[in-house]
């Protein structure tokens, strides 16, 4: 099964990330895995819904079952995700299917 991420920039979350990390943050993306069998438009609609209804705190980034990628001004990207447990790791741009 082929899976890759679809990313959408989340400007409101970037302002929170900049408040936490400082001016080293360039952009923040909400990321969702897209599987070959899944409708791409539904994946994008899900991303839009989650960005608009899940991030409502201007002091913290709620990581409850969400995946975000923080892009720093040096070009490095770090992916943060969690479910029952959390993880943070360098993000390989070859995993991007599309940025919307």
C-alpha positions in Angstrom: 0.0 0.0 0.0 1.4 3.4 -1.0 0.9 6.1 1.6 2.2 9.7 1.5 1.3 12.9 3.3 -1.0 15.7 2.0 0.0 18.9 3.7 -1.8 22.2 4.2 -0.3 25.3 5.7 -1.9 26.2 9.0 -1.1 29.9 9.5 -3.0 30.2 12.8 -0.9 27.3 14.2 2.3 28.9 12.9 1.7 32.0 15.1 1.4 29.7 18.1 4.6 27.8 17.1 6.4 31.1 16.7 5.3 32.1 20.2 6.7 28.8 21.5 9.9 28.4 19.4 10.5 32.0 18.3 11.4 33.4 14.9 13.1 30.2 13.8 9.7 28.9 12.7 8.9 29.5 9.0 5.6 27.6 8.4 3.4 25.0 10.1 1.5 22.4 8.1 -1.3 20.1 9.1 -0.5 16.7 7.6 -2.6 13.7 6.9 -1.6 10.4 5.4 -3.2 9.8 2.1 -3.5 6.2 0.9 -3.8 5.2 -2.8 -7.3 3.9 -2.3 -8.6 7.1 -0.5 -10.3 9.9 -2.3 -7.9 12.9 -2.3 -10.7 15.5 -2.1 -12.0 13.8 1.1 -8.5 13.8 2.5 -8.2 17.6 1.8 -11.7 18.2 3.2 -10.7 16.4 6.4 -7.6 18.5 6.7 -9.7 21.7 6.2 -12.2 20.6 8.9 -9.5 19.7 11.4 -7.6 23.0 10.9 -10.8 25.0 11.3 -12.2 23.1 14.3 -9.3 21.6 16.2 -6.8 24.4 16.8 -8.5 27.0 18.9 -5.9 27.9 21.6 -3.6 30.7 20.9 -1.1 29.6 23.6 -0.6 25.9 22.8 -0.8 23.4 20.0 -3.3 20.7 20.8 -1.7 17.5 19.6 -4.7 15.2 20.3 -4.5 12.7 17.4 -3.1 15.3 14.9 0.0 15.4 12.8 1.7 18.7 12.2 5.0 19.6 10.5 6.9 22.6 11.6 9.2 24.0 9.0 12.1 26.1 10.3 13.8 29.0 8.6 16.8 26.8 7.8 14.6 24.5 5.7 14.5 21.6 8.2 11.1 20.1 8.9 10.1 18.2 12.0 6.9 16.1 12.2 5.0 15.8 15.4 2.3 13.2 15.8 0.5 11.2 18.4 -2.2 8.7 19.1 -1.8 6.5 22.2 1.8 7.7 22.2 3.6 10.6 20.6 6.6 11.1 18.4 8.8 13.8 17.0 11.2 13.2 14.2 12.9 14.7 11.1 10.5 14.8 8.2 11.7 13.6 4.8 10.2 15.8 2.1 10.1 12.8 -0.3 7.0 11.6 1.8 4.9 14.6 0.5 2.3 13.7 -2.0 0.9 17.2 -2.3 0.8 20.6 -0.6 -2.6 22.2 -0.9 
